[in-house]
Structures are given as C-alpha cells and as structure tokens.
Amino acid sequence: KKYTAELRFASNAGSRVKWVVGGYYENYDKLFSILGPTRDLDLFLTGIGQLPAGQTSVSYFQTPVNDVIFAGSDTIAGEQKSVFGEVTLPVPFIGDDRLSLTLGGRYFSYDQTARKISSGFVIGRTPTDATFTIKENGFSPKVALEFKATDDVLLYGSRSEGFRIGGTNERLPDPTTQIGMQCAAELATLGLTGPTDTYESDSLTNYEVGAKTSWMDKKLRINAALFYIDWKDIQTNVFLQCGFNIKANEASQVSKGIELEVSARVSDSLVLDGTASYTNAELARDSQSLAAKKGDRAPYVPEWNVTAGFSYNAPFGGSGSTTELYVNGDVSYLSGAFSEYAVSPSVRRLTLPSTFVGNLAVGIDTGRFNVGVFVKNLWDERVVTSIDIDRNQAATYTRARPRTVGMNASVKW
C-alpha cells in the first residue's frame, strides 16, 4: 500500500520572476513472504548429515511447517517527506533580461522500519526475527543559467543533484550454519565485511551545457548539448554463490556524452527530423564485488543512439477541403551493449546486439475524424531489451515487441 500527496504553489506563466514552492509526502507499507518447500526435508537433511539421529526437521530447526528449505517474511513500513522550491530571476545584462539565473533545491528526509522473520534449513536451528530502521536526510541543490544571445539562439548551463532512497536486504543465514559460513566467506572475499541488513541511498550530480537555435526564419532548428553525470554509491546487486542476493553501495559510475537534434521544414507539407547521441558510461573505480575495473563499460548503456524521420501532411480531397493525408516514418539505430560491467566468477557477461528499427504510419485527418494504419518494427528486428543471467541455467532474453500491424481511429466531439 502506498499513499502520496504533493502540494505546489507557482507564479503566473507570464511573470517576470518565475517561482514554484511545494511539499511532498509519501507513506507506504510492504509485505513480502516466501516459502521454499522440498519433497522430504527430513530425508534430505539425513542424507547430507545435517540432521541428528532421532530428530525431525520441525523439532530441530523449529520450522513452522515441515519440508521447508527456507521460509521468510518481510514487513516494511516507510515514510518520506520533502520540501522544494525554485526561482528564476532575470539578471540585468546590457540593459535587458537576456540573462536569467535559476536557483532551486529539495530537502528530504525518510525513514524505513523492517521486520524480517526467517526459518528453515538454510537459516539454521533457530529462526531469526530482527527489526531494524534506516533514516536519512539531505539536500539536493540546482543552479542554472540561460542566455538569450538573439531571438534565435539560447545558450544554457546547469548543475543539479538527485538521489534514490536506500532500503533493506534479506537476512543472510546464521554464520554458524554450513550455508551461512559459505555466505560469510564469500562476502569477506568480496570485501563486504560490514553489516548487510541495509543499504543507503545513491546520488547523481548532473552537469549540462547546450544551445537551442533556429535558422532560416525558423525553418531549421538545431539543438545540441554536452553532459557529464557523476553517479556515486550505486545500489549494486551482489549475487552470492551461497544462493542469496543483497544490495550494497558498491560502485560509482561516470557518464559523459553529446546530444544533437535537428528539425528542418523542407516545404509546407514535409518536415525532416534527426537525433544523435553518444554516451561514454564507465565504472569510476574498481569494484571487488562486481569483479570489474575502473573504465569498464556500464551495462545496458549503448554508446550510439541515432534516429531519422519524416512527417508529411498534405491536403486531400480537392480544393477547399480541410482533410489532410499524413504519412509519418522513422528509423532508429542503437549500438550494442553489455549485460554486466565485466565477466565475474558468479555472473556471465552477455551482449545485447545492436538494432536497426523502422516504423511507418499512414492516415487521413478531417479535423474531427482521424483514421490510419501503422506498422511498428517494420522489418521485424529482434530487439533484446534485457537478459536475466541465472547461475545454474540458461540465460533468459526479453524481447521488445516484434513487427506489429494495426489500425487506429479517433473522433473529436
């Protein structure tokens, strides 16, 4: 269950000084339970020498139900509060308001209380029942400058920060058990020797400079931007060979690149559009738990993303008719990416292939009625969006939608 509320007050759209202030509140409760039975736990435990003679799994491990490898429940309650504000002020510059300064910020605080109960063979003889709370607060500032060099050229630069709240992990088995000893030894090998019950928030710092321009009496529009993103204390999934997973603030990453956008009105009926971006996203420092080195490419981040498209609208049905024929099409290229930062002892790194996808739509618009047909993924490209890599079985690939042909219709009353 989740409850959220937000309240904002803002200046009028035409105000010389623009501002917004507000507050945010979130309250949530989560319940997660899991039961991992086996056919005959007593027989299984006796076979591996983990059950003393004359004992049963229920009496020895105090499991609530028989034949259980693992049983557990997580009850989590959390609350988040924040206040935020932003103001854009004109800065006197050569007698006009061509330069403006934006200052903003968000103060946040959150707390989360979790009760985790677990039992079963992997946990050990005594069930665990632990409650712990995490609390955190902070401030995320923003500053931006805009300079309107001419009516057709806008230059800007900004620095902003953001965060993602932390959370709680599943309880690991008691270190005195066979599986618990394996988990503890593996954590030590990965350099994770501290408490693993919780993980903290991670944060982003984003820098961007760019220009928005128009040319040839606004028939040609060219926008460009450079960006640099510093992502610290990333909430990293750590997959353990003992069968458990945790999250840890284990990595940092830097992304930098360039974006370009072009739109040209070739005629009254035809508009051509294109975008291109290059992103270099790399690990900022060595990570022992990821078995990755500084400079390793970030997973699921393609270096190149390029699109080109057109939009054609022309009168249809003779002179004086308000009906229009429209034809829209685009193609996009996405370069390949990896599923992991690096090849590690517990996780394989696989490649998401590059893709080249086309879309096309044709229709008629009368102003009141609109009817058309479309084809998405025109040549049925095999687009892999994610790969689930399991330690003990073949990887599972998730595909985007294959070629799809459809029809749409709408009426304005």
Secondary structure, 3 states (H helix, E strand, C coil): CEEEEEEEEECCCCCCCEEEEEEEEEEEEEEEEEEEECCCHHHHHHHCCCCCCCCCHHHHHCCCCCCEEEEEEEEEEEEEEEEEEEEEEEEEECCEEEEEEEEEEEEEEEEEEEEEEEECCCCCCCCEEEEEEEEEEEEEEEEEEEEEEECCEEEEEEEEEEEECCEECCCCCCCCCHHHHHHHHHHHHCCCCCCCCEECCEEEEEEEEEEEEEECCCCEEEEEEEEEEEEEEEEEEEECCCCCEEEEEEEEEEEEEEEEEEEEECCCCEEEEEEEEEEEEEECCCECCCCECCCCECCCCCCEEEEEEEEEEEECCCCCCCCEEEEEEEEEEECCEECCCCCCCCCCCCEECCEEEEEEEEEEECCCEEEEEEEECCCCCCCEEEEECCCCCCCEEEECCCCEEEEEEEECC
